[in-house]
Amino acid sequence: MLPDLVEVIGLSLAVSGVAIVISMVLGVPVGIFLGLNRFPGRQLLVTLVNTGMGLPPVVVGLVVFLVLARSGPLGGLDLLYTPSAMVVAQVVIAWPLVVGVTLAAVQGLDERLRLQILSLGASRVQLYWKLVQEARLSLVAALAAGFGSIISEVGAVMMVGGNIKGQTRVMTTAIVLETRQGNFRLAVALGVVLLLVALGINWLFTRVQQRGRA
Amino acid sequence: MSLLALERVAVEAGGRAILDVEHLQVQPGVLLAVVGPTGAGKSTLLRVAHLLERPVRGTVRWHGEVVAWPAPLATRRCIAMAFQDPLLFAGTVADNVAFGLEVRGTRRAAAGARVAELLELLGIAHLAGRRAATLSGGEAQRAALARALASGPELLLLDEPLASLDAPVRERLRGELVAIVRGQRLTCIWVTHDQEEAFAVADRVAVMDAGRIAQCGTPEEVFFRPATPFVAGFVGTGNVLPGRIAASDGGLVTVDLVGLRLQAVSELPVGDRVLACIRPEEVTLGRDGGPDHLSARNRMNGRVTAVVTRGATTRVEVACGVRLQALVTRRSAAELGLEAGVAVWLSVKATAVHLLADAEGNGRAGVEA
């Protein structure tokens, strides 16, 4: 039982870890771009991002399922019921959160800071990089919010991963299964582990934030 | 050749012109102070001068060459700016000062030496390792100035660099900053809303009003020979009186001020409408007898209508056909027993009356001092 448990926890962390890294890499630049530039259609994009922050995971699961299903547009990749499919679903959930929090963070910086950075001789790329550094505490919040939402998510990973033992079973789906089967001790144990993971990660993020503030 | 030149440059915001500069040249090594009320376009002028804001029309020249937009990074890097707020980055004071060197790819050792040099220059060497967030207002501004100077800019732009500091700190840093700008032979555009500061530091002063440069000249020119009623009001001319030139004789004219005739030094022709500008401290005032011993050409008698004492000086308003303001020391005001209703004599030198051509009849409504 113990090796199974370790495997389930490991897969949870791996899938959500990869998903949050991808979300940050794809989301932070978009958030900075939306936060700093004014162009026609920006308002619409910001509205879409905000809507995306509240997407019901089950709907995300359904859409990703349909896209990856054999008859779907990306069916040829044969990703359904693999950890990759779960990563895709989690990226769809976490990406808008990362974009939204980054956008808010960049907009929250002093307008004049941008002018000051440019006036010290920064190129456009150097400007963006410096702004990321200045907003890094908020980016840690984006990371925490995104990771928290996907590590504890169950609907989407169930639909696209299939909760296959030894392949796509993660903590949340395992808890659902064990509870249904009456293995309450195991379900509670997994629940405690999930809580501890969430707690540990948030504790880490908080520490980083507080140190940055001092 | 001028370092920076603006020719017919305009900037608009929301369809409204917020900057409209016919002509401005900044010669190398000159400290140009830009003054004017809030919203006069001073900060916009700096953004254009920094090549960070593209004007809707007009030409900006750097070393005589027309600047293409967006301005090349290499040109932009010859210019640095410090603001009213220090806007320090997260990290230590030394990290902050090093930023301009970092983005230019300066080698670590060279950058370290330069940072140490700048911290020494601004008197904050002991703060090198301190987190920027823990500095006092004056220390933070010193760090911000060191940061702007670190890359050795050809043109330094200062946007109200001392405005958020307490008076004693401000005075001290002002002196040091001017010494640094002079010592390094920097060309500098120093924006301030404080006209005393402008006249104290600058080689040239530009007065801005509603996006335009109302006057640009030496401090003496702007102070004693304001070019517009606005500038006259801004530099505290006090008496701005509408009139017409009645006679002219070899550079000496007689101005009819409707109720008073004054002599002034001017080349303006007879019949021209003018505004006569007289600084209140140029008006001599006394009781008993007359100012016969004075060489002043303009002498008149009048009656005091108001006396306002502020600090060391007393402002006296006298009705003498027109209303003239005079400034006397607090002691003289007391010794002369000045109060409303007292008869006094006034005298003004002809050279102290500055005549301003008033083709548009601006002066009708008078100008607040």
Boltz contact constraints between the chains, C-beta under 6 A:
constraints:
  - contact:
      token1: [A, 112]
      token2: [B, 87]
      max_distance: 6.0
  - contact:
      token1: [A, 113]
      token2: [B, 87]
      max_distance: 6.0
  - contact:
      token1: [A, 116]
      token2: [B, 87]
      max_distance: 6.0
  - contact:
      token1: [A, 118]
      token2: [B, 52]
      max_distance: 6.0
  - contact:
      token1: [A, 119]
      token2: [B, 50]
      max_distance: 6.0
  - contact:
      token1: [A, 119]
      token2: [B, 81]
      max_distance: 6.0
  - contact:
      token1: [A, 120]
      token2: [B, 99]
      max_distance: 6.0
  - contact:
      token1: [A, 120]
      token2: [B, 100]
      max_distance: 6.0
  - contact:
      token1: [A, 121]
      token2: [B, 77]
      max_distance: 6.0
  - contact:
      token1: [A, 121]
      token2: [B, 100]
      max_distance: 6.0
  - contact:
      token1: [A, 121]
      token2: [B, 103]
      max_distance: 6.0
  - contact:
      token1: [A, 121]
      token2: [B, 104]
      max_distance: 6.0
  - contact:
      token1: [A, 121]
      token2: [B, 151]
      max_distance: 6.0
  - contact:
      token1: [A, 122]
      token2: [B, 103]
      max_distance: 6.0
  - contact:
      token1: [A, 123]
      token2: [B, 73]
      max_distance: 6.0
  - contact:
      token1: [A, 126]
      token2: [B, 103]
      max_distance: 6.0
